[in-house]
């Protein structure tokens, strides 16, 4: 989608619809004359690739939904348990269980955070003490997947304890602090989900 948009912008053609969406074919038919023939062919090849990816993604998601519905997958219990929480859908639950919670056993919350690369990396030398941010040494896919439901949690679960903690610490301190705070919220969310799966402890206010 970004590739097609960039090719169009080179000729000052800016699509007003979602590229590859249901209105894309009609929009492209009305605007294809505004770009050179060679570029037209390139955009249409990119559109064909995009359509193929969407088709394959839909097939994979259908298989996952079928496995969840019929209980065929060995991790179906954890998948269904996570998917019951608001702000976490079947796709997010699948990534978290397959990448982290379904095959690893954690002794404490620190191990959970280390596995995801959500631990702080302080620098201490003499009188110099600097916080260098999170380590990012863990599972990148799971870390990204946790940040997304952390943002969604703020609107979908406004009464939860985690949302109230974020609003109290970061909500009114500007965009940069909100971005810092959402990573901290993702870490707390990961620990809460681990406790939920491991001990049945429902996150407060969820």
HELIX and SHEET records of a PDB file:
HELIX    1   1 UNK A    2  UNK A    9  1                                   8    
HELIX    2   2 UNK A   24  UNK A   31  1                                   8    
HELIX    3   3 UNK A   32  UNK A   34  5                                   3    
HELIX    4   4 UNK A   37  UNK A   70  1                                  34    
HELIX    5   5 UNK A   76  UNK A   83  1                                   8    
HELIX    6   6 UNK A   90  UNK A   96  1                                   7    
HELIX    7   7 UNK A   97  UNK A  101  3                                   5    
HELIX    8   8 UNK A  109  UNK A  116  1                                   8    
HELIX    9   9 UNK A  140  UNK A  156  1                                  17    
HELIX   10  10 UNK A  161  UNK A  169  1                                   9    
HELIX   11  11 UNK A  174  UNK A  199  1                                  26    
SHEET    1   A 2 UNK A 120  UNK A 125  0                                        
SHEET    2   A 2 UNK A 128  UNK A 134 -1                                        
END                                                                             
